[in-house]
Amino acid sequence: MALDGKILRLALDRCEAEDRRRGEELRRRRREVYAADPRIGELDDLLRVSVAEAAAAAVSGGNDPVSAVAAIGEKNLALQAERKRRITALGHPADYIDDKPACPDCGDRRYVGARPCHCLMAAYREEQRRELSRLLDLQGERFENFDLSYYDDPPVPAPGISTRKNMEMVLRICRSYAERFDGTGGSLFLTGAPGLGKTFLSACIASVVSEKGYSVVYDTVRDVIANFEEARFGRRGEQEEAESEVRRILRCDLLILDDLGTEMSTSFSVSVIYDILNTRLREGRSTVVSSNLDPEELARRYSPQIASRLTGSFEYLRFYGQDIRLQKKSGKKP
């Protein structure tokens, strides 16, 4: 699993902001409790002193350090018992003003050894959803909301397969792809006329895969090419940011490229598309590409190498039917 550096930084910032919020809340609680019962503040000061005394007695080398430490321990227990009685007498839990970690597994360090803790991964998934939500409706665009009733049975796009049956198969493959995604490769090429659900199913895949904690980058081919162009030819400050985006595009667990064929076709754009597809296939990284172009149009618009990778190394899913947006606009529905 390759964590997205940009999303990871945002997740760590989120965790740090939560730590600050909890720290401010703890200070507020202590002010409240100390104002209601000043003796509790005195007890906290005495407890801090007793810890220092125990540490000093343990290393002092006196005649009987064990007894000295035990005596300080008894005193400490008595102070804790009084503190507990006073806090609960105010109607609060005994640990109301204790400084305890939100995550007991990592102690709010966010890592367990070299591995990200589950608390950091929860923040990571949330930040990734926030990033994807800039372009996608992750709440509405879910597999269970994909409405097959927009696909009437005729015409037959392939021998023995109706439009509805074809889309049932496409939906089943996309759902299985997302649910079984494990970051070990496998790519999809979604093609068909506009308004048939390619972007919708791409969003469904992005939602499910990102919820598993895998890094997902979703963007239009046009914007992706703009990042590569900026990284190659831009000014220094803008160039560095674009280079970071290029690394995300090439290294994420799942890259979803939308609207292949709507970008301006130049020798540079063709070389970028080829580099992305070839690099990710060579490194075993998964990619989903959607396009309005069929394989013949791909071969005419791009190089044979791009067409062969999309039709040979990707699972090819063809969308058929009538534009759903137009159906909704006209109020007609099969």
VMD Tcl script that draws the C-alpha trace (Angstrom):
set ca {
  {0.00 0.00 0.00}
  {1.53 3.31 -1.10}
  {0.47 6.22 1.09}
  {-0.02 9.50 -0.75}
  {2.47 12.00 0.70}
  {0.14 14.96 0.21}
  {-2.78 13.21 1.90}
  {-0.52 11.90 4.69}
  {0.63 15.45 5.51}
  {-2.99 16.58 5.65}
  {-3.84 13.63 7.90}
  {-0.98 14.46 10.29}
  {-2.11 18.11 10.34}
  {-5.62 16.91 11.19}
  {-4.26 14.79 14.07}
  {-2.16 17.68 15.38}
  {-5.17 20.00 15.25}
  {-7.18 17.43 17.21}
  {-4.35 17.19 19.78}
  {-4.40 20.97 20.19}
  {-8.18 20.95 20.59}
  {-7.97 18.24 23.24}
  {-5.18 20.14 25.02}
  {-7.27 23.31 25.11}
  {-10.25 21.35 26.42}
  {-8.10 19.76 29.15}
  {-6.83 23.18 30.25}
  {-10.39 24.49 30.33}
  {-11.52 21.57 32.49}
  {-8.65 22.07 34.91}
  {-9.41 25.76 35.28}
  {-13.04 24.86 35.96}
  {-12.18 22.19 38.55}
  {-9.45 24.18 40.29}
  {-11.79 27.16 40.59}
  {-14.50 24.97 42.12}
  {-12.09 23.23 44.53}
  {-8.60 24.80 44.86}
  {-7.45 21.81 46.94}
  {-7.49 19.66 43.77}
  {-4.89 21.98 42.21}
  {-2.77 21.64 45.33}
  {-3.07 17.85 45.15}
  {-1.90 17.85 41.53}
  {1.16 19.91 42.53}
  {1.89 17.52 45.41}
  {1.57 14.49 43.11}
  {4.08 15.97 40.67}
  {6.48 16.58 43.53}
  {6.01 13.04 44.89}
  {6.95 11.55 41.51}
  {10.17 13.57 41.51}
  {10.87 12.55 45.12}
  {10.41 8.85 44.27}
  {12.81 9.14 41.33}
  {15.40 10.94 43.48}
  {15.12 8.37 46.30}
  {15.56 5.49 43.86}
  {18.92 6.82 42.61}
  {20.18 8.55 45.77}
  {22.10 5.55 47.08}
  {20.90 6.16 50.64}
  {20.75 3.60 53.44}
  {17.34 2.19 52.49}
  {16.10 3.51 49.11}
  {13.48 0.75 48.83}
  {11.77 1.83 52.02}
  {11.99 5.48 51.03}
  {10.36 4.81 47.67}
  {7.65 2.69 49.32}
  {6.84 5.48 51.79}
  {6.57 8.01 48.98}
  {4.35 5.53 47.09}
  {1.96 5.27 50.05}
  {1.82 9.04 50.28}
  {1.13 9.22 46.54}
  {-1.76 6.74 46.81}
  {-3.31 8.76 49.61}
  {-3.07 11.95 47.53}
  {-4.67 10.19 44.54}
  {-7.51 8.86 46.69}
  {-8.27 12.34 48.05}
  {-8.07 13.82 44.55}
  {-10.52 11.22 43.22}
  {-13.02 11.90 46.05}
  {-12.93 15.64 45.46}
  {-13.30 15.41 41.65}
  {-16.22 12.97 41.83}
  {-17.83 15.13 44.53}
  {-18.03 17.86 41.89}
  {-20.04 15.48 39.67}
  {-17.21 14.61 37.27}
  {-15.60 11.25 36.39}
  {-12.41 10.55 38.34}
  {-10.27 10.99 35.19}
  {-12.02 14.21 34.12}
  {-8.81 16.29 34.19}
  {-6.29 13.52 33.48}
  {-3.99 13.93 30.50}
  {-4.54 10.62 28.71}
  {-3.93 9.79 25.03}
  {-6.87 9.62 22.65}
  {-5.31 6.50 21.11}
  {-4.01 4.02 23.69}
  {-2.36 1.91 20.98}
  {0.21 4.51 19.89}
  {-0.05 7.05 22.72}
  {-0.94 9.71 20.12}
  {2.44 9.24 18.40}
  {0.51 8.15 15.25}
  {2.94 5.31 14.53}
  {3.44 1.89 16.08}
  {7.04 1.18 15.28}
  {7.44 2.10 11.62}
  {3.79 1.43 10.73}
  {1.06 4.09 10.74}
  {-1.37 3.54 13.61}
  {-5.05 2.94 12.89}
  {-5.81 6.43 14.28}
  {-3.58 8.03 11.62}
  {-5.08 5.82 8.92}
  {-8.58 6.92 9.96}
  {-7.51 10.56 9.48}
  {-5.81 9.59 6.20}
  {-9.01 8.04 4.85}
  {-11.00 11.10 5.88}
  {-8.57 13.48 4.16}
  {-8.54 11.33 1.04}
  {-12.33 11.42 0.90}
  {-12.18 15.21 1.31}
  {-9.72 15.43 -1.59}
  {-11.80 13.16 -3.83}
  {-14.99 15.02 -2.90}
  {-13.67 18.11 -4.66}
  {-14.46 16.34 -7.94}
  {-16.87 13.56 -6.99}
  {-20.14 13.10 -5.14}
  {-18.93 10.26 -2.91}
  {-22.20 10.15 -0.99}
  {-24.48 9.85 -4.00}
  {-22.17 8.03 -6.41}
  {-22.25 4.56 -4.86}
  {-22.78 1.17 -6.45}
  {-26.13 0.66 -4.74}
  {-27.36 3.91 -6.36}
  {-26.52 2.86 -9.92}
  {-29.93 2.71 -11.62}
  {-30.08 -0.02 -14.28}
  {-33.61 1.00 -15.25}
  {-32.10 3.72 -17.47}
  {-30.81 0.99 -19.78}
  {-33.63 -0.46 -21.90}
  {-33.20 -3.91 -23.42}
  {-32.89 -3.09 -27.14}
  {-30.77 -2.42 -29.10}
  {-28.44 -5.41 -28.85}
  {-24.81 -4.19 -28.76}
  {-23.30 -7.66 -29.10}
  {-24.72 -11.03 -30.21}
  {-27.07 -12.31 -27.54}
  {-26.42 -9.46 -25.07}
  {-29.01 -6.76 -24.48}
  {-28.12 -3.25 -23.32}
  {-29.48 -4.00 -19.84}
  {-27.61 -7.31 -19.56}
  {-24.41 -5.65 -20.74}
  {-24.67 -2.94 -18.06}
  {-25.46 -5.52 -15.39}
  {-22.21 -7.22 -16.34}
  {-20.29 -3.90 -16.34}
  {-21.69 -3.00 -12.91}
  {-20.80 -6.42 -11.53}
  {-17.21 -6.22 -12.83}
  {-16.65 -2.68 -11.51}
  {-18.06 -3.56 -8.10}
  {-15.96 -6.72 -7.84}
  {-12.87 -4.77 -8.95}
  {-13.36 -2.21 -6.15}
  {-14.29 -4.69 -3.43}
  {-11.38 -7.03 -4.22}
  {-8.83 -4.28 -4.80}
  {-5.54 -5.14 -3.08}
  {-3.03 -2.86 -4.81}
  {-1.45 -5.64 -6.85}
  {-2.38 -4.35 -10.29}
  {-5.28 -4.83 -12.64}
  {-6.77 -1.99 -14.68}
  {-10.06 -1.07 -16.36}
  {-10.83 0.80 -19.57}
  {-14.38 2.20 -19.60}
  {-15.55 3.41 -22.99}
  {-18.81 4.51 -24.57}
  {-20.85 7.56 -25.55}
  {-21.29 10.45 -23.09}
  {-23.86 10.19 -20.32}
  {-23.86 6.41 -19.86}
  {-22.42 6.18 -16.33}
  {-18.65 5.90 -16.85}
  {-17.83 8.74 -14.45}
  {-20.45 7.50 -11.98}
  {-18.92 4.01 -11.78}
  {-15.41 5.49 -11.64}
  {-16.51 7.48 -8.60}
  {-17.99 4.34 -7.03}
  {-14.66 2.55 -7.47}
  {-12.76 5.52 -6.00}
  {-15.05 5.60 -2.97}
  {-14.71 1.90 -2.12}
  {-10.95 1.70 -2.72}
  {-10.20 4.88 -0.75}
  {-12.25 3.60 2.21}
  {-9.83 0.67 2.40}
  {-6.97 3.10 2.95}
  {-5.38 2.81 -0.50}
  {-4.14 5.99 -2.15}
  {-6.47 7.11 -4.95}
  {-5.91 9.99 -7.36}
  {-8.88 11.00 -9.55}
  {-8.56 13.67 -12.22}
  {-9.37 14.50 -15.80}
  {-6.74 13.73 -18.43}
  {-6.71 17.43 -19.31}
  {-5.71 18.49 -15.78}
  {-3.18 15.68 -15.45}
  {-1.43 16.81 -18.62}
  {-1.43 20.39 -17.30}
  {0.46 19.18 -14.20}
  {3.07 17.41 -16.32}
  {3.41 20.51 -18.48}
  {3.87 22.73 -15.42}
  {6.43 20.33 -13.94}
  {8.41 20.40 -17.19}
  {8.15 24.05 -18.23}
  {6.77 26.04 -15.26}
  {8.42 28.57 -12.98}
  {10.36 27.24 -9.99}
  {7.72 27.66 -7.24}
  {4.89 26.37 -9.41}
  {7.14 23.70 -10.87}
  {7.82 22.12 -7.48}
  {4.12 21.85 -6.67}
  {3.42 20.34 -10.08}
  {6.27 17.84 -9.64}
  {4.65 16.72 -6.39}
  {1.37 16.16 -8.24}
  {3.17 14.19 -10.95}
  {4.67 11.89 -8.29}
  {1.18 11.33 -6.86}
  {-0.15 10.46 -10.30}
  {2.61 7.96 -11.02}
  {2.87 6.33 -7.56}
  {-0.66 6.15 -6.15}
  {-2.26 2.73 -5.64}
  {-5.13 3.60 -7.98}
  {-5.15 6.31 -10.64}
  {-8.50 7.18 -12.25}
  {-8.19 9.16 -15.48}
  {-11.47 10.64 -16.65}
  {-12.40 11.91 -20.12}
  {-9.52 10.58 -22.20}
  {-9.93 12.16 -25.63}
  {-11.30 15.54 -24.53}
  {-7.82 17.03 -24.06}
  {-6.00 18.94 -26.80}
  {-4.01 16.40 -28.77}
  {-0.33 17.35 -29.12}
  {2.88 15.37 -29.29}
  {3.49 16.34 -25.64}
  {0.05 15.20 -24.43}
  {0.39 11.89 -26.28}
  {3.83 11.29 -24.75}
  {2.48 12.08 -21.25}
  {-0.42 9.64 -21.61}
  {1.94 6.95 -22.87}
  {4.42 7.56 -20.02}
  {1.66 7.34 -17.39}
  {0.15 4.14 -18.77}
  {3.49 2.47 -19.45}
  {5.05 3.42 -16.10}
  {2.09 2.23 -14.07}
  {1.74 -1.02 -16.01}
  {5.46 -1.71 -15.67}
  {5.33 -1.10 -11.91}
  {2.15 -3.13 -11.40}
  {-0.01 -0.18 -10.35}
  {-3.74 -0.08 -11.07}
  {-5.37 2.44 -13.40}
  {-8.96 3.11 -14.48}
  {-9.41 5.10 -17.69}
  {-12.73 6.37 -19.05}
  {-13.21 7.68 -22.56}
  {-15.86 8.44 -25.17}
  {-13.54 6.98 -27.83}
  {-13.80 3.44 -29.08}
  {-10.63 1.39 -29.86}
  {-10.61 2.43 -33.54}
  {-10.80 6.12 -32.62}
  {-8.06 5.63 -30.01}
  {-5.75 4.16 -32.62}
  {-6.39 7.13 -34.96}
  {-5.99 9.81 -32.27}
  {-3.07 8.37 -30.31}
  {-0.12 6.12 -30.96}
  {-0.62 2.40 -31.57}
  {1.25 1.78 -28.31}
  {-1.38 3.67 -26.28}
  {-4.26 1.93 -28.04}
  {-2.68 -1.49 -27.55}
  {-2.12 -0.93 -23.84}
  {-5.68 0.23 -23.25}
  {-7.26 -2.60 -25.22}
  {-4.72 -5.30 -24.42}
  {-3.50 -4.71 -20.85}
  {-6.73 -3.22 -19.44}
  {-10.04 -5.02 -18.96}
  {-12.21 -3.48 -21.67}
  {-15.76 -2.51 -20.61}
  {-18.07 -1.05 -23.25}
  {-21.04 1.13 -22.18}
  {-24.18 1.18 -24.34}
  {-27.51 2.93 -24.06}
  {-29.10 6.37 -24.26}
  {-27.66 9.46 -22.56}
  {-28.99 9.35 -18.98}
  {-28.70 13.12 -18.56}
  {-30.97 13.65 -21.57}
  {-33.41 11.04 -20.24}
  {-33.62 12.86 -16.93}
  {-33.99 16.24 -18.63}
  {-36.84 15.01 -20.82}
  {-38.52 13.25 -17.89}
  {-38.44 9.96 -19.74}
  {-37.17 6.81 -18.16}
  {-37.30 3.25 -19.49}
}
mol new
graphics top color blue
foreach p $ca { graphics top sphere $p radius 0.5 }
foreach p [lrange $ca 0 end-1] q [lrange $ca 1 end] { graphics top cylinder $p $q radius 0.2 }
display resetview
